[in-house]
Amino acid sequence: MQNIQLNFNDNAVLAVNVILAILIFGISLSIKPSDFKQLLVKPLAPLIGMASQFILMPAFTFLLTFFLKIDASISLGLIVIASCPGGNLSNVMTHLAKGNSALSIGMTTISTFLALIFTPLNISLWGAMRPETSTLLHSVNLEPMILFKVIALVLFLPMLAGMLAAYKFPDFARLIEKKVKQAAFLFFLFAMIGAFAANRNQFIQYAAAVFIYIVLQNIISFACGYFLAGLTRLNERDRRAVAIETGIQNAGIAIVLVFTFFESNGAMLLVAAGVGAWQIASGTSLAFFWSKHQPEGTR
């Protein structure tokens, strides 16, 4: 699988990085300091969410790849996904699922900050646990500090810039917030469609080989978040928020990391792109199911 070759150039990689940074900036225009209040008032729920996302999910993903003896490239692609912070679609899905939206926003924000440390750490740690994936890491000479810098440039700094702009110029931020997010999302969508069109034969040929593992990982991640929240006796609204936050990863970051560090590995990009598409379907379906069932203790 690692021999799959996809057609990309340096300009395409740069464009994806810039578009994702703009998208993160636009999303961050709606983040307010008050969103962190939830983390301070009730710290248990976000702590459980972070533990589920950055500790249990990568660990269970590694076990999945180990026991099923999954191909090294697919395994490392799944580990990269498991190491990424929560995706912003989780906030919308949590709201639809009648979960704790404020908790979801807080967890997405804090996981984005923590990704600066935990994403490089988890990729390096779990990627080195199997000889096959360790060989791939060494073949690209993946340095955690270089990975740290890339995440800072495309994730951390745009988020800080967006929050600062919203704080200093709230009226202007409200004016451009929706337009920036929509434009960046459309550009990102077109970039992904362009990538698929340029490599459609490879995507079609190998999609079935990665799809089952993507689905299994996603099911495990939702279950991991929900049952850990249940074991720690969080209420049902918080359980739903933690489950969706754990199950919906920032696939855009995963795609950027694969583009940047594993550009010759088509299987890893198939995993990252496939997860991004599948999470929309699975997360929306789960949210719709929960929307029909009122959380206990609420009206």
C-alpha positions in Angstrom: 0.0 0.0 0.0 2.9 2.4 0.7 3.7 2.2 -3.0 0.5 4.1 -4.1 1.6 7.2 -5.9 -0.6 10.3 -6.0 -0.2 13.3 -8.2 0.5 16.4 -6.2 3.0 19.3 -6.4 4.5 21.8 -4.0 2.0 24.5 -4.9 -1.0 22.2 -4.1 0.5 21.4 -0.7 1.1 25.1 0.1 -2.4 25.9 -1.0 -4.0 23.3 1.3 -1.9 24.7 4.2 -2.9 28.3 3.5 -6.6 27.4 3.1 -6.7 25.4 6.3 -5.0 28.3 8.2 -7.7 30.7 6.9 -10.4 28.3 7.8 -9.1 28.0 11.4 -8.8 31.8 11.6 -12.4 32.2 10.5 -13.7 29.6 13.0 -11.7 31.3 15.8 -13.4 34.6 15.2 -16.4 33.2 17.0 -14.4 31.9 20.0 -14.7 34.1 23.1 -12.9 34.0 26.5 -16.3 33.1 28.0 -16.1 29.8 26.1 -13.4 28.8 28.5 -15.6 29.4 31.5 -17.0 25.9 31.2 -13.6 24.4 31.6 -13.1 26.3 34.9 -16.5 25.9 36.4 -16.8 22.2 35.7 -13.3 20.9 34.9 -14.1 17.1 35.1 -16.0 16.9 31.8 -13.4 18.6 29.6 -10.6 16.6 31.4 -12.4 13.4 30.6 -12.8 14.6 27.0 -9.1 15.4 26.6 -8.2 12.0 28.2 -10.5 10.2 25.8 -9.2 12.2 22.8 -5.5 12.3 23.4 -4.8 9.2 25.4 -7.4 6.5 24.9 -8.2 7.1 21.2 -4.6 6.8 20.0 -4.0 3.8 22.3 -7.1 2.0 21.0 -6.2 2.9 17.4 -2.8 1.3 17.9 -4.3 -1.8 19.4 -6.7 -2.0 16.4 -3.8 -1.8 13.9 -1.7 -4.3 16.0 -4.3 -7.1 16.5 -5.7 -6.8 12.9 -2.1 -6.6 11.5 -3.1 -3.7 9.3 -0.8 -2.6 6.6 1.9 -0.2 7.9 0.8 2.8 5.8 -2.9 2.5 6.7 -1.9 2.0 10.3 0.2 5.2 10.4 -2.6 7.1 8.6 -5.1 6.0 11.3 -2.6 6.9 14.1 -2.2 10.4 12.5 -6.0 10.8 12.5 -6.2 9.6 16.1 -3.5 12.1 17.2 -5.3 15.2 15.7 -7.5 17.6 17.8 -11.3 17.7 17.6 -12.9 19.0 14.4 -15.2 22.0 14.5 -18.1 20.0 12.9 -18.3 18.4 16.3 -19.9 21.6 17.8 -22.7 21.6 15.2 -23.3 17.8 15.7 -23.3 18.1 19.5 -26.0 20.8 19.2 -28.1 18.6 16.9 -27.6 15.6 19.3 -28.9 17.7 22.2 -25.6 17.4 23.9 -23.7 20.1 25.9 -22.7 22.6 23.1 -20.8 24.9 25.5 -18.7 21.9 26.6 -18.1 20.9 23.0 -16.9 24.3 22.0 -14.6 24.4 25.0 -13.2 21.0 24.3 -12.6 21.8 20.6 -10.7 25.0 21.5 -8.6 23.5 24.3 -7.8 20.4 22.2 -6.6 22.6 19.4 -4.1 24.2 21.8 -3.1 20.9 23.3 -2.5 19.5 19.8 0.6 21.5 19.7 2.1 19.0 22.2 0.0 15.9 22.0 -0.2 15.5 18.2 3.5 15.2 17.6 3.9 13.2 20.8 1.3 10.6 19.9 2.4 10.2 16.3 6.0 9.6 17.4 5.0 7.4 20.3 2.5 5.1 18.7 4.1 5.2 15.3 7.2 3.8 16.8 5.5 0.9 18.6 5.4 -1.4 15.6 8.5 -2.1 13.5 6.5 -1.6 10.3 5.3 1.9 11.1 8.5 2.8 12.9 10.3 2.2 9.6 8.0 4.6 7.8 8.6 7.3 10.4 12.4 6.9 10.0 12.1 6.8 6.2 10.8 10.4 6.2 12.9 11.4 9.2 9.9 12.8 11.1 11.2 15.2 13.7 8.7 16.1 16.5 10.0 19.7 16.5 9.4 20.1 12.8 5.9 18.6 13.2 5.4 21.0 16.1 6.2 24.0 13.9 3.8 22.9 11.2 1.0 22.5 13.6 1.8 25.9 15.1 1.7 27.6 11.7 -1.5 26.1 10.3 -3.5 25.6 13.6 -2.2 27.4 16.7 -1.2 30.9 15.2 -4.4 31.3 13.1 -6.5 30.4 16.1 -4.7 33.0 18.3 -5.0 35.6 15.5 -8.7 34.9 15.1 -9.4 35.2 18.8 -7.3 38.4 19.1 -9.2 39.9 16.1 -12.5 39.0 17.7 -11.4 40.6 21.0 -9.9 43.8 19.5 -12.4 44.4 16.7 -15.7 42.5 17.7 -17.9 44.4 15.2 -15.5 43.7 12.3 -15.1 40.1 13.4 -18.9 39.5 13.4 -19.1 41.1 9.9 -16.5 38.9 8.3 -16.8 35.7 10.3 -19.4 33.9 8.2 -17.9 35.0 4.9 -14.3 33.9 5.8 -15.5 30.5 7.0 -17.7 29.9 4.0 -15.0 31.0 1.5 -12.2 29.0 3.2 -14.5 25.9 3.4 -15.4 26.1 -0.3 -11.7 26.5 -1.3 -10.8 23.6 0.9 -13.6 21.5 -0.6 -12.6 22.4 -4.2 -9.0 21.5 -3.3 -10.1 18.1 -2.1 -12.3 17.6 -5.2 -9.3 18.6 -7.4 -7.1 16.1 -5.6 -9.6 13.4 -6.1 -10.1 14.2 -9.8 -6.3 14.1 -10.3 -6.0 10.7 -8.6 -9.5 9.2 -9.1 -8.2 5.8 -10.4 -6.1 5.3 -7.3 -8.8 6.4 -4.9 -11.4 4.1 -6.5 -9.0 1.2 -6.7 -7.9 1.3 -3.1 -10.9 2.8 -1.3 -12.3 -0.6 -0.2 -8.9 -1.5 1.4 -9.1 1.4 3.9 -12.8 1.9 4.3 -13.4 -0.9 6.8 -10.6 0.3 9.1 -11.8 3.9 9.0 -15.3 2.7 10.1 -13.9 0.5 12.9 -11.7 3.3 14.2 -14.7 5.7 14.1 -17.0 3.3 16.0 -14.3 2.7 18.6 -13.7 6.5 19.1 -17.4 7.3 19.6 -17.8 4.4 22.0 -14.6 5.3 23.8 -15.7 8.8 24.6 -19.3 7.8 25.6 -18.4 5.0 27.9 -15.5 6.8 29.6 -17.8 9.7 30.2 -20.3 7.2 31.6 -17.8 5.5 33.9 -16.9 8.9 35.4 -20.6 9.6 35.9 -21.0 12.6 33.6 -24.6 13.4 32.8 -26.1 12.4 29.4 -25.6 15.7 27.7 -21.9 15.7 28.6 -21.5 12.1 27.5 -22.9 13.0 24.1 -20.5 15.9 23.8 -17.5 13.9 24.8 -18.4 11.0 22.5 -18.8 13.3 19.5 -15.7 15.3 20.3 -13.7 12.1 20.5 -15.2 10.7 17.3 -14.9 13.8 15.1 -11.3 14.6 14.4 -9.8 17.5 12.5 -9.2 15.6 9.2 -7.9 18.8 7.6 -4.9 18.8 9.9 -4.3 15.1 9.2 -4.3 15.9 5.4 -1.9 18.7 5.9 0.5 16.5 8.0 0.3 13.7 5.4 0.9 16.2 2.6 3.8 17.8 4.4 5.6 14.8 5.9 4.4 11.8 3.9 3.9 13.2 0.4 4.8 10.0 -1.4 2.5 7.8 0.7 -0.8 7.6 -1.1 -2.4 5.1 1.4 -2.0 7.5 4.3 -3.7 10.3 2.3 -6.5 7.9 1.4 -7.1 7.3 5.1 -7.0 11.0 6.0 -9.4 12.0 3.2 -11.6 9.0 3.8 -11.9 9.8 7.5 -12.9 13.4 6.7 -15.7 12.2 4.4 -16.9 9.3 6.7 -17.0 11.4 9.9 -19.5 13.7 8.3 -21.8 10.8 7.5 -21.3 9.0 10.8 -21.4 12.0 13.1 -24.5 13.4 11.4 -26.3 10.0 11.7 -25.4 9.7 15.4 -26.4 13.2 16.1 -29.7 12.7 14.3 -30.4 9.5 16.3 -29.7 11.3 19.6 -31.8 14.3 18.6 -34.8 11.9 18.7 -34.0 10.9 22.3 -34.1 13.5 25.0 -31.2 13.4 27.4 -32.1 12.1 30.9 -32.8 14.9 33.4 -33.8 17.5 30.7 -37.1 18.4 29.2 
